[in-house]
Amino acid sequence: MAEVTSELMFELLKKLPQRFDRVDFAISELRADHQTMRAQLHALQGDVNNLRATVGHFESRLDRIDNRLELREFQEAQLRFEPQP
């Protein structure tokens, strides 16, 4: 095993700032990726909310159409069963 000397420790300590710089760069890349993913999630949430609003609009239109059809069917049934003069 290599003998631990002050020169070896000094060489290792000299390399630490370079390694910390690489760690800082990696962390900044991770932060940028995280921000990008958050922005995409917000956009996706907006799309989902728009789809929900559209589906709600379609549901209300279908309800109105159903009501109209039921009224029409009711009127047709009344006409069929009315006594003819």
C-alpha positions as CSV (number, residue, x, y, z in Angstrom):
1,M,0.0,0.0,0.0
2,A,1.2,3.5,-0.8
3,E,2.6,5.5,2.0
4,V,0.4,8.5,2.8
5,T,2.6,11.6,2.7
6,S,1.9,15.3,2.9
7,E,2.7,15.5,-0.8
8,L,0.1,13.0,-1.7
9,M,-2.5,14.7,0.5
10,F,-1.6,18.0,-1.1
11,E,-2.1,16.6,-4.6
12,L,-5.5,15.2,-3.6
13,L,-6.5,18.5,-2.1
14,K,-5.5,20.4,-5.3
15,K,-7.9,18.2,-7.3
16,L,-10.9,18.9,-5.1
17,P,-11.9,22.3,-6.6
18,Q,-11.9,20.8,-10.1
19,R,-14.1,17.9,-8.8
20,F,-16.4,20.4,-7.0
21,D,-16.8,22.4,-10.2
22,R,-17.9,19.2,-12.0
23,V,-20.4,18.5,-9.3
24,D,-21.7,22.1,-9.5
25,F,-22.1,21.8,-13.2
26,A,-24.0,18.5,-12.9
27,I,-26.3,20.0,-10.3
28,S,-27.0,23.0,-12.5
29,E,-27.9,20.6,-15.4
30,L,-30.2,18.6,-13.1
31,R,-31.9,21.9,-12.0
32,A,-32.4,22.9,-15.6
33,D,-33.9,19.5,-16.5
34,H,-36.1,19.8,-13.5
35,Q,-37.4,23.2,-14.5
36,T,-38.0,21.9,-18.0
37,M,-40.0,19.0,-16.7
38,R,-42.0,21.3,-14.4
39,A,-42.9,23.6,-17.4
40,Q,-44.0,20.6,-19.4
41,L,-46.1,19.3,-16.6
42,H,-47.8,22.7,-16.2
43,A,-48.5,22.7,-20.0
44,L,-49.9,19.2,-19.7
45,Q,-52.1,20.2,-16.8
46,G,-53.4,23.1,-18.8
47,D,-54.2,20.8,-21.7
48,V,-56.0,18.4,-19.3
49,N,-58.0,21.3,-17.9
50,N,-59.0,22.4,-21.4
51,L,-60.1,18.9,-22.3
52,R,-62.2,18.7,-19.1
53,A,-63.9,21.9,-20.0
54,T,-64.6,20.7,-23.5
55,V,-66.0,17.4,-22.3
56,G,-68.2,19.3,-19.8
57,H,-69.5,21.5,-22.7
58,F,-70.2,18.4,-24.7
59,E,-72.0,16.8,-21.8
60,S,-74.3,19.8,-21.3
61,R,-75.0,19.8,-25.1
62,L,-75.9,16.1,-25.0
63,D,-78.1,16.7,-22.0
64,R,-80.0,19.4,-23.9
65,I,-80.3,17.1,-26.9
66,D,-81.6,14.3,-24.7
67,N,-84.2,16.6,-23.2
68,R,-85.3,17.8,-26.6
69,L,-85.6,14.2,-27.9
70,E,-87.6,13.1,-24.8
71,L,-90.0,16.1,-25.3
72,R,-90.4,15.2,-29.0
73,E,-91.0,11.6,-28.2
74,F,-93.5,12.6,-25.5
75,Q,-95.4,14.8,-28.0
76,E,-95.4,12.1,-30.7
77,A,-96.8,9.6,-28.2
78,Q,-99.5,12.0,-27.2
79,L,-100.5,12.5,-30.8
80,R,-100.7,8.8,-31.3
81,F,-102.9,8.2,-28.4
82,E,-105.3,11.1,-28.8
83,P,-108.7,10.2,-29.9
84,Q,-109.3,10.9,-33.6
85,P,-112.5,12.9,-34.3
